[in-house]
């Protein structure tokens, strides 16, 4: 999902074995929809429009989170 311009992460419930998610460089405004990803080890969230990261406590195997510069230029973060 790298650089695809997604605003939301959704419909991943059936993919319960995900280990890594490259979500950087999109227009994500919040992190949700990852509750079924208990085996997630790495989550890349940088260069998005996220102002708060929460609700990742279920990822008990997580060892790597990249969330640097989760804000993007305002023109990219504006909702259409």
N, C-alpha and C positions, 0 to 999 in steps of 0.2 A: 504494500500500500504506500510505498515511498513515492513522494511527489505526485500524488494523484488528486490533490485538492479536496479530500474528504473533510467534512465538518464533524461527522459522528462515526463512532465505531459501533457497529450493530450487527446482529445476526451471526455471531460467532459461537453461539451456545453449543452447536453440534460438533465444533472442532475443539474437543477437550484436551487434546494432546499437544497443543502449541507450546513450543519451547522458547521461541524468539519472535518478537513482533517489531518490525521496522515501520514505525508510524511517523517518522520525522518528515518535515518539509511539507506538511499538509495544512489545512485550515482548522484543525481540531480545536474546539473551544472548551471541551471538557473530556475527562477520561471516565468512561462508563462502558458497560457492555462487555467487560472482561471478567466477570464474576466466575465463569466456568473454567477459567484458565489457571487452574491450581498448579500446573506443572511449568508455568512460564518462568524462565530463568533470566531472560534479558528483554528489556523493554526500552525502545528508543523513541523518545518523544520530543526531541529538540526541534527547534524552528517551527513551532505551531503557535496557536493563539490561546494557549491555556493560561488561565490566571490562578488556578488552584489545582493541586494534585492531591487526591484523596481516594479512599476506597480500594487500595491495593493490598490490604492486609491478608486477603485470601491467597495471595501468591507466595506460599510458604517456601517454595524452591528458588525464589528470585535472588539473584546475586548481582545483577547489573541493571541499573536504571540510568539512562542518559536523558536529562531534561534541561540541559543548558539552553539558554535563550529560547524559552518556550513562548516568548512573545515574538511576533513578526511585525513588519512595518504595518502601520495602521490601515493602509489601503488594502492590504491583503486580509486583514482580520475583520473588516467590516462585513456585516451580514447583508446579503442582497435582498 
